[in-house]
């Protein structure tokens, strides 16, 4: 009888593993994942096993999320410095003897080909959150300068590869940590104002700035062309402007309620380039229309608001900074991807979270979600 009294059912043994999962966050991700699978089935109809592979990548990401969610934030904090040092070391190795593909040196062959810059998407916010946690209560301007240097080193190495999209994501993640740590608005406003003035000047003087033979300082030629193409896609409608033009046509085709699942003409007649990866938002908008797009955006907004709520309620400075930064990764991914497809930001290689095809990006998203789940769980443990 005593044995029967002490024996636990399988449900009693398994449920504690899921007790720390944040329900609203999991619901938002589930809805986005469903939208991703539907869109991939339609847009990837002639891409072999892309639908099956996308499902496999989601399962891998969910497994990573589940494992990381069980790790307390204190142990994540212990990984900050080693992971950052490893990431920067691998980036230096890429610069010295990396693998070059399509004119970019972004990969490293270590038996298998890896892209070390992906490590920094998580290592960077971990490192900066660790740095500010160690100096909690005694922050000085010098501490923010050191944080800026820690951020600038990997970003500069990634820009040199060149990989503007990944550099932008890491810069946004790092800057969000620095901002949430208490950086003064006096330091934030001037760069924003200068940036806005620069945008206005580029728009006003676009014909002369984008004329043949004119080269801008600092930017690579392809980066300059992307900005000029954004301002006037019709400059090269069958070349550099083709992506933006076809994406906007597909979004316009969707109208209010969309053309229907598997009915998108731009998608199925193969006018949309990269329709399963960077431009999958155009395929989604064409088939599900404005109403579907609004629901998709609402799901992302809910995910971001829930992440920021977890950050606000986190018990330690490290957890708050890390949760806030990880949440901003989702915002940057979604905003930049939708913006480039809609023609409001330059085309860069940034996928749409849970919708676009890509194993590496899905692993990063799984890690980010696991971190948010871990921090949400730590809040409940402290309250109890």
C-alpha positions in Angstrom: 0.0 0.0 0.0 2.8 2.4 0.8 4.4 1.7 -2.6 1.1 2.5 -4.3 0.8 5.7 -2.2 4.3 7.0 -3.2 4.0 6.0 -6.9 3.5 8.9 -9.3 1.6 8.7 -12.6 3.3 9.6 -15.8 1.2 12.8 -15.9 2.5 13.8 -12.4 6.0 13.3 -13.6 5.7 15.1 -16.9 3.5 18.1 -16.0 6.2 19.8 -13.8 8.3 20.2 -16.9 5.6 22.3 -18.5 4.6 24.2 -15.4 7.0 27.0 -16.1 5.8 27.6 -19.7 4.3 30.9 -20.2 0.8 30.2 -21.7 0.2 33.5 -23.6 3.7 33.4 -25.1 3.3 29.8 -26.2 -0.1 30.6 -27.7 1.3 33.5 -29.8 4.1 31.3 -31.1 1.7 28.4 -31.9 -0.5 30.8 -34.0 2.6 32.1 -35.9 3.9 28.6 -36.4 0.5 27.5 -37.9 0.6 30.5 -40.3 4.1 29.6 -41.2 3.2 26.0 -42.1 0.2 27.1 -44.2 2.2 29.6 -46.1 5.2 27.2 -46.6 2.8 24.5 -48.0 1.6 27.0 -50.6 4.7 28.9 -51.5 7.0 25.9 -51.3 4.8 23.6 -53.5 7.6 23.2 -56.1 10.6 23.4 -53.7 10.9 19.6 -53.1 10.8 18.9 -49.3 10.6 22.5 -48.1 7.3 22.0 -46.3 8.5 18.9 -44.5 11.9 20.5 -43.7 10.2 23.6 -42.3 8.1 21.3 -40.0 11.3 19.5 -38.9 13.0 22.8 -38.2 10.1 23.9 -36.1 10.3 20.6 -34.1 14.0 21.2 -33.5 13.4 24.8 -32.4 10.6 23.6 -30.1 12.9 21.0 -28.6 15.6 23.7 -28.0 13.1 26.0 -26.5 11.9 23.2 -24.1 15.4 22.4 -23.0 16.6 26.0 -22.5 13.3 26.8 -20.6 14.5 24.4 -17.9 17.8 26.3 -17.4 17.6 28.9 -14.6 18.7 32.4 -15.7 21.7 32.2 -13.3 23.2 29.4 -15.3 22.5 31.3 -18.6 24.4 34.2 -17.0 27.4 31.9 -16.4 27.5 31.2 -20.2 27.6 34.9 -21.2 31.4 35.5 -21.3 32.5 32.1 -22.7 29.8 32.3 -25.5 30.8 35.9 -26.4 34.5 35.1 -26.5 33.8 32.0 -28.6 31.7 34.0 -31.0 34.2 36.8 -31.5 37.1 34.3 -31.8 35.2 32.4 -34.6 34.4 35.8 -36.3 38.2 36.6 -36.4 38.8 33.1 -37.8 36.3 33.7 -40.5 38.1 37.0 -41.4 41.4 35.1 -41.7 40.5 31.8 -43.3 36.7 31.7 -43.8 34.8 30.2 -46.7 33.7 32.7 -49.4 30.4 32.2 -51.2 28.9 34.7 -53.7 31.4 37.3 -52.7 30.9 37.1 -49.0 33.2 35.5 -46.4 30.7 34.5 -43.7 31.3 30.8 -43.1 33.9 28.6 -41.4 34.6 25.0 -42.2 35.2 23.0 -39.1 34.3 19.6 -40.5 30.9 21.1 -41.2 30.2 24.6 -42.5 29.0 27.0 -39.8 28.1 30.7 -39.8 29.6 32.1 -36.5 27.7 35.4 -36.7 24.6 33.5 -35.7 26.1 32.8 -32.3 26.3 36.5 -31.5 22.5 37.0 -31.9 22.2 35.4 -28.5 25.7 35.8 -27.1 25.6 39.6 -27.5 22.6 40.3 -25.3 23.8 37.7 -22.8 27.2 39.4 -22.6 25.8 43.0 -22.2 23.2 41.9 -19.7 26.0 40.2 -17.7 28.1 43.3 -17.9 25.4 45.6 -16.5 24.3 43.1 -13.9 27.9 43.1 -12.5 27.7 46.9 -12.2 24.2 47.2 -10.9 23.8 50.3 -8.7 27.0 51.9 -9.7 26.7 52.5 -13.4 29.0 55.3 -14.8 29.4 56.7 -18.3 32.5 54.5 -18.7 30.4 51.4 -18.2 28.2 52.4 -21.2 31.4 53.1 -23.2 32.7 49.6 -22.5 29.4 48.1 -23.4 29.5 50.0 -26.7 32.9 48.6 -27.4 31.8 45.1 -26.7 29.0 45.6 -29.2 31.1 47.4 -31.8 33.7 44.7 -32.2 31.5 41.8 -33.5 29.3 44.2 -35.4 32.3 45.6 -37.3 33.6 42.1 -38.0 30.2 41.0 -39.4 29.9 44.2 -41.5 33.3 43.4 -43.0 32.2 40.0 -44.2 29.8 41.7 -45.5 26.5 40.7 -43.8 24.5 43.8 -43.2 21.3 42.0 -42.2 22.9 40.0 -39.4 24.9 43.0 -38.3 21.7 45.0 -38.0 20.0 42.3 -35.9 23.0 42.1 -33.5 23.3 45.9 -33.3 19.6 46.2 -32.5 19.8 43.5 -29.8 22.9 45.1 -28.2 21.5 48.6 -28.3 18.3 47.5 -26.7 20.3 46.1 -23.7 22.2 49.4 -23.4 19.1 51.5 -23.7 17.1 49.4 -21.1 20.1 49.6 -18.8 19.5 53.3 -18.5 21.3 55.1 -21.2 20.3 58.8 -21.2 17.9 60.1 -23.9 20.4 62.8 -24.5 22.6 60.2 -26.1 19.8 58.6 -28.0 18.1 61.6 -29.6 21.1 63.1 -31.5 22.0 60.0 -33.6 18.3 59.5 -34.4 18.0 63.2 -35.5 21.1 62.9 -37.6 19.8 59.7 -39.2 16.5 61.3 -40.1 18.2 64.3 -41.6 20.4 61.9 -43.6 17.3 60.1 -44.9 15.7 63.4 -45.9 18.8 64.5 -47.7 19.1 61.2 -49.6 15.5 61.4 -50.7 15.8 65.0 -51.8 19.1 64.6 -53.7 18.4 61.0 -54.9 18.8 61.6 -58.6 22.3 63.0 -58.2 23.4 60.7 -55.4 22.3 57.6 -57.3 23.6 58.6 -60.7 26.0 56.2 -62.4 29.6 56.5 -61.3 28.7 58.1 -57.9 30.2 56.2 -55.0 29.3 56.8 -51.4 31.9 56.6 -48.6 31.8 53.8 -46.0 29.1 51.7 -47.8 29.9 48.8 -50.1 28.7 49.2 -53.7 25.9 46.6 -53.2 24.7 48.4 -50.1 24.5 51.7 -51.9 22.6 50.1 -54.7 20.0 48.6 -52.3 19.3 52.1 -50.9 19.0 53.6 -54.4 16.8 50.7 -55.5 14.5 51.3 -52.5 14.1 55.0 -53.5 13.3 54.1 -57.1 12.8 50.4 -57.9 11.8 51.2 -61.5 15.4 52.3 -62.1 16.2 48.6 -62.8 12.8 46.8 -62.9 14.2 43.5 -64.2 17.3 43.6 -62.1 17.9 45.1 -58.7 14.4 46.5 -58.4 12.7 43.2 -59.4 12.3 41.9 -55.8 10.7 45.0 -54.4 8.4 45.5 -57.4 7.1 41.9 -57.4 6.7 41.9 -53.6 4.5 45.1 -53.8 2.5 43.7 -56.7 1.8 40.5 -54.7 0.7 42.5 -51.6 -1.6 44.6 -53.8 -3.1 41.5 -55.4 -4.3 40.3 -52.0 -6.8 43.1 -51.6 -9.0 42.9 -48.5 -9.5 39.2 -48.1 -6.8 37.7 -50.3 -6.9 35.5 -53.4 -7.3 32.4 -51.3 -5.1 29.6 -50.1 -2.9 28.1 -52.9 -4.5 30.7 -55.3 -1.8 33.4 -55.4 -0.8 34.2 -59.0 2.5 36.0 -58.2 3.4 33.1 -55.9 2.5 30.1 -58.1 3.6 31.7 -61.4 7.0 32.2 -59.7 7.2 35.9 -60.0 8.1 36.4 -56.3 11.8 35.8 -55.8 12.8 33.9 -52.6 9.1 33.3 -51.9 9.9 30.7 -49.2 12.5 32.7 -47.4 13.0 36.5 -47.3 9.9 37.3 -49.4 7.5 34.9 -47.9 5.5 37.8 -46.4 4.5 38.8 -50.0 3.2 35.3 -50.7 1.2 35.3 -47.4 -0.3 38.8 -48.1 -1.3 37.8 -51.6 -3.3 34.7 -50.5 -4.7 36.0 -47.2 -5.1 39.7 -48.0 -5.2 42.7 -45.7 -7.3 40.9 -43.1 -4.8 38.1 -42.8 -1.9 40.5 -42.7 -3.5 42.4 -39.9 -4.0 39.2 -37.9 -0.4 38.2 -38.5 0.8 41.6 -37.4 -1.4 41.4 -34.3 0.1 38.0 -33.5 3.6 39.5 -33.6 2.5 42.5 -31.6 1.0 40.2 -28.9 4.3 38.2 -28.9 6.4 41.3 -28.4 4.1 42.8 -25.7 4.2 39.5 -23.8 8.0 39.4 -24.0 8.2 43.0 -22.7 5.8 42.1 -19.9 8.0 39.2 -18.9 11.0 41.6 -18.9 9.2 44.1 -16.7 8.3 41.4 -14.2 11.7 39.7 -14.2 13.3 39.4 -10.7 16.9 40.6 -11.5 18.5 43.2 -13.7 20.2 40.5 -15.8 16.8 38.9 -16.5 15.1 42.1 -17.3 17.8 43.3 -19.7 18.1 39.9 -21.4 14.3 39.4 -21.8 13.9 42.9 -23.2 16.7 42.4 -25.7 15.5 39.0 -26.8 12.0 40.5 -27.3 13.5 43.2 -29.5 15.1 40.6 -31.7 11.6 39.4 -32.6 10.6 43.0 -33.3 13.6 43.7 -35.5 13.2 40.4 -37.5 9.5 41.1 -38.1 9.8 44.9 -38.8 12.7 44.7 -41.2 11.3 41.7 -43.1 7.9 43.2 -43.6 9.4 46.6 -44.3 11.7 45.4 -47.0 9.0 43.4 -48.7 6.7 46.4 -48.6 9.3 48.7 -50.0 9.9 50.9 -46.9 13.4 49.6 -45.9 16.3 48.3 -48.1 16.4 44.6 -49.0 18.5 42.7 -46.5 18.7 39.0 -45.7 16.3 39.0 -42.7 13.7 36.2 -42.4 10.2 36.5 -41.0 10.1 34.7 -37.6 8.4 31.3 -37.8 7.2 31.9 -41.3 10.3 32.0 -43.5 12.3 28.8 -44.3 15.6 28.5 -42.6 17.1 26.1 -40.1 19.7 28.4 -38.5 17.3 31.2 -38.0 14.7 28.8 -36.5 17.3 27.5 -34.0 18.1 31.1 -32.9 14.4 31.7 -32.4 14.0 28.6 -30.4 16.9 29.7 -28.1 15.3 33.1 -27.7 11.9 31.7 -26.8 13.6 29.3 -24.3 15.3 32.2 -22.6 12.0 34.1 -22.3 10.3 31.0 -20.9 13.2 30.5 -18.4 12.9 34.1 -17.2 9.1 33.8 -16.9 9.5 30.7 -14.9 12.1 32.3 -12.6 9.6 35.1 -11.8 7.0 32.5 -10.7 9.5 30.7 -8.5 10.5 33.9 -6.8 6.8 34.8 -6.2 6.0 31.4 -4.8 
